[in-house]
Amino acid sequence: MDSITHLALGACMGGVFAEKKLKRKALLWGAMAQSIPDIDFLASFWMDTSSNLLAHRGFTHSLLFVAILSPVLAALAEKWHRPHDISFGKWLVFFLAVIGTHVFFDAFNNYGVGWWEPFSHTRISFDIIYVADPFFSIWPALAVVIYLFFPGIWKFKINVLAAGLLFSIVYLGYGCINKLAIESRAKKVLAEKNINFNRLLTTPAPLQNWLWYIVAADSGGFHIGFQSLFESGEHAHFEYFPQNDSLLHSYTDHEELNKLKRFSKGYYTAEKWGDTLVFNDLRFGQMIGWQDPRQNFVFHYFLKPGVDNTLVVQRGRFKYWDKNVVTNFFRRIFYTD
């Protein structure tokens, strides 16, 4: 999730927990605690890009981190607000819930989180909602705005904050249902097109949950396409992208390459752009793939010394977006000819 969404979710949780006793301070505690796992952004100041890809949403998004930090914050909050009738145990449950919710919700995106760090480097990702989905974020954000700026209109402030949380959770459930439907439909369409695959990735296209990006992997490459919940399978089209793993044999920095492969979970291709070798992580989609099925992948990492790969995860995500592209995006979602 993006930082603003985490702030809003945390503020709602803080308000539900202790608004009656602490007023706005309760919202501040929730917003702060919900944001703490993203402190890992500091690693980007000294780590190279390939290392930082694995550090982000790594240990600070682990269950061990939640278990260590929660009692520390609970002790600080309990001492800070004395005298009060909120026990250390209640504070502990609150911080476990708030920080735990952060690392749980982040797993619904396709980046992946290191729940089991440092004991296992396996990254968890459910691939159910896009990292910045306004239909998920609007509810807690709206609840906080109403709480802060319209106190005279809403008598039951806590109910407003609770509703903000509830609607986001319902949307997550809706996303789960959508994913099950898309995966079932994708498998049927792939079978009808005689496309064999050994792994299947489905994840939403940007900013919504109705148009999905599909990657079906075989031993030599990937069949890639898009599927809307509002279209029948007969309209589905898949482009094939060979993995070209042999191109990487000549690359000398094996440590960097191994980190990229590990991060991609095997969903990668290699290609040549002129004299430059490029590593694509397919999980993050194409720039405007629903309109141009041969478009470049958003995550393209230049395997060449001196090239800036800082923004590699979302490089060029909205590069080609204009009025025509946006119009075609909505047409593709609702499949209007």
N, C-alpha and C positions, 0 to 999 in steps of 0.2 A: 504494500500500500504506500501511497505518497505521504509525505510528512504532515500535510494539512489534515488528511483523513485521520491519521493517528492522533493528532492533537485533539480533534473534535471527538473521536471515540473515547479518549481518555478523560476529557472534560465531562462528557455525559456520565461515564462510570463514576467519576469522583462526585458529581452532583447527586447521583442516585444513592451513593454510599453515605455521604455526610453533609449534604447541603443544609439541612435543618440546623446543624450544629456549627458548621464552619463557614457557611455561605459560599462566597466566591473562592475562598481558599481551598475548598474541597475540589472545585473544578481545576484549580491550578495544580494540586497534587496529582490528580488523574492525568492531566495533559502532560505533565513532566514525566511521570512514570511510564506512560505509554510511549514516550519519545526516546527514552534512554537507550533501548537496544540499537537505535540508529546512530549511536555515538561512534560506531565502527567506521563512519565516513572519514574520521581522522586518519585512518590508516593510509588513505590515498595520498597524504602529504609526504610519506616516506617510502611507500611500497611501489614497485613497478605495477603496471596495469594488470598483467596476467596474475600476479600474486594477489592484488587487491580484489579481483573478481571473486576469488575464493574466500578472502577475508570478509567481504561484505556479506551480511546475513550468515556469518559463520558463528564463532563462539558467542558473540553477544546476542545471538538468536537461539542459543541452546537451552535445553531444560536445566542444565547445570548452572548457567548464568542466572536464570530466573530464580533457582533455589538459593543461590548465594546472595543475590542483590535484594530480594524481597524482605528478609528479616532485618537487613541493614536499614532499609528505608522505613520499615515498620518501627524500629527502635527510634529513629530520628523523628518521625512524625509523632509518635507517642510522647516523646520528651518535649518536643517543640510546642505542642498545644496544651500542655498542662496548665491549669487543672481542667479535666474533661472526663467524660465517662466512656470513652472509646478505648477498649482494652488493647493491649499489644496483639493479642490473638486476632481481634477483628481487623486491626491494621494489617497484620500479616496476610490474612485471607484476601483483603482488598488488593494489596500489591501483587500477590501471586496471581490474582485474577487479571489485573490490568496489564502487567508485563507479559503474563502468559498469553493473554488475548493477542498482543502484538505479534509474538512469534508464531501463534497459531494462524492468525489471519494472513500473515505474509506467505504462508505455505499455499495459499489458494492461488497465488500467481505462479508464473512459469520460471521465475529466477531461481527458486529453490532456497531452502533454509537448512542450516546445520543443527538440527535438533539434538543430535547425539555427539556433537563436538565436546571435548577433544578425543573421545574414545573411538569415534567412527567418523569418517569424512563423507558418509552418505548424506546427500542433500534431498530434502523432502519437498515435492511440489505437486499440487493437485491439479494445476492448470485449469482452474474453473472461472476465475474472473481476471480481467485485464488489470495491470498494475495501477492504472488511474482510470477508474470507472465512475463517472459522475452519478450514475444511478445507484451506486452503493454509497458514495460519499455524501450526497446531498442531505440525507436524513439527519445524521448526527450534527453536521455543520449547521443546518437550518435550526435544529433544536437549540444549539448554543447561541445562535444569533437571537432567537426569540427570547431565550433566558436573559441575555445581556441587555437587549435594547427595547424589549416590550414587556417589562415587569408588570405594568398595570393591566395588560390585556389577559394575561394568563395567571390565574389564581393558583393553579397547581403546577408549580415549576418542575418539581421532580417528575411528575407524569410526562411532561414535555420531553425531558431528557431521557426518560425511560423509553418513550416512543421512538426517539431518534435511534437508540440502540436496537430496538425490536425490529424496526423496518429494515435496517441494514442486515440483520441476521436473517430475516425473511428473504431478502434479496440473495443472500448467499445460498440459501436452500433452493431458491428458484434457479440459480446458476448450476447447482448440482443436478437438478432435474434436466436442465438444458443439455448438460454435458452427456448424461446418459442417453438422451435422445439422439444427439449428434453422433456419438460413437456407434450406436446401433445402426443408424442410417448410413454412416460412412462405411462400416464393414459390409453392409448389404450392397452398396454401390460399387465398392472395390471388387467384390465377388462377381457382380454382374459384368464388370469390365475386365474380368480375368486378370486382375492385378494381385499378384501374390505378395505378401508382406510378412515380416516376422516381428515388427514393432509398430505401434500406432500412437501418434501424438495428436491430441486435439486441444486447442486453446483458443480463446476468443480473439478476434481481430480488435483493433484499438477502440477503446472508449464505450463499449457496449457488450451485450451478451447474446446477440441473435445471429451474428455472422461469425463463423468459426473457421479457423485456419487448421488444415489437416496435413499431417506428414506421415506417410506410410513407408517404412523402411524395408528394403530387401538387402541382399548380400552385397550389392554393388552400388546402391544409391538410394534415392528417395523420390517417391511420387507425391507431389505437392499440389494442393488445391484448396478451395474455399467452399463452404456449405452453409447455407442459411436455414434457419428453422422454418422459414416460410416458403421454401422451394422443395420440389420433388427431386428425387435422386437422378432423374433422367437428364437434368441440366448440368450435373456435376462434371467438371473437367479437371484432369490432373496432368501436370507437367512433370517430366522426369529430369532429375538432376543427379548425375553420377557423383559419387563421393570423391573420386580422384585422389585416393589416399597415397598413391604412388608419387604424386607431386611433392609430398611432404618428406620423402626419403632424403632429399638433398638438403633439407633445412638443418643447420648445424646446432641451433640452440634447442637441444632436446628438452631441457627443463621447462622452458617457456611453452613449448609445444605440448608437453605432457599436461601442464596446468590447463591449457586451453581445451584439450581433449577431455580431461576430467570434468571441467566446468560444463561442457556441452552435453555430457551424458551420451556421447556417441552420435549425436545429431549434428554432424558437421560435414562440410564439403570444402575442398580446396580448388582454387582456380588461379589462373594467371591474368593479371590486369597489366598489359604491356610487359615490362620486365619485373613486375612486382608480384610476389606470391601472396595470396589472400586466403585467410582462414574464415569461413562463414559458420556461425552458430545458427542453425536453422530454427531453433525454438522461438526466436523473437520475431519471426515473420519476415515478410518482404515490405518494401516501402509502400507500394500501392499494388500489391499482388492481385487483388480482386479485379483490377482494371487491366494490368499488364502482367500476365502470368510468368514472364521471363525477367521481371524486374529484379534488381539487386536485393540482397538480404540486408536487413537493418543492421545486424551485428556482422560487420566485416572488419577483420583485424589484419592489418598490414604486417606481414612477416619480413620487415625490412628495417634495419637500424636507422634511428633518427626520425622515424615517422610517428606523429602524435596519434596514439590510440586511446586517449583519455576518455572520450565520450563513446566508446565502442558499443556499449549495450544498446543505446538508442540513437546511433549515428544516422542522421538523415531521416528519422522516422516520419517527419512531416515536410520533407524537402519539396515534394511535388504537389502538396495539397493546395488547391485553389478552388474556386467556386465550382468548376466543372468536375473536379475530382470528388469533392464533397457530395455533389449531386449524384454522381455515379455510385458513391459509397452507399447512399441511402437506397438507390435503386437496387443495388446488389443485395442489401439486407432484405428488402421487401420483395425482391425479384419482380420488378415492374419493367416490362419491355418498352 
